[in-house]
Amino acid sequence: MKRLSHIICMILIFAMVLSTTAFAAEAIDPRASNFFMGSSVYFWHVSGNQYQIWFEVTAVDTMSELGTSQITVERSTDLVNWSPVKTYYKSSYPQMTTKVGTVGYTNYVPYYPADGYAYRAVVELYAKNSTGSAYMTEVTDVLDLR
């Protein structure tokens, strides 16, 4: 009986490990998997019409540069057709990228949307090390102010 419960435990652990691995593999573009381990992008409401576009990126190893290269805010009135309204570049917003050797980086850029539209941010994540660089695009959930 003890041996049977041990075998069942091992099968359950094995199943959980495989399902977690499969989920992680789907979350990252296979071409970027040599650089990116995970990411998250989202709008954060500060107060009034003040929002922040947050990004969190984790690399598989220490990177010489990590963060975002570009963030484009898009707006829509119908959630089907989206138009760019503002673009942030790392050359103008140095907090978008760190050049300190690291495996993780989190930061934000401010945004002040107008009422009457839905918004989303298209975030181009960036990682660079001695072997090259990679980009991966993530999109925030919709911020609906209609």
Salt bridges, closest charged atoms under 4 A:
ASP29 OD2 - ARG31 NH2 2.88
GLU65 OE2 - LYS90 NZ 3.04
GLU74 OE1 - ARG120 NE 2.62
ASP144 OD2 - ARG146 NH2 2.75
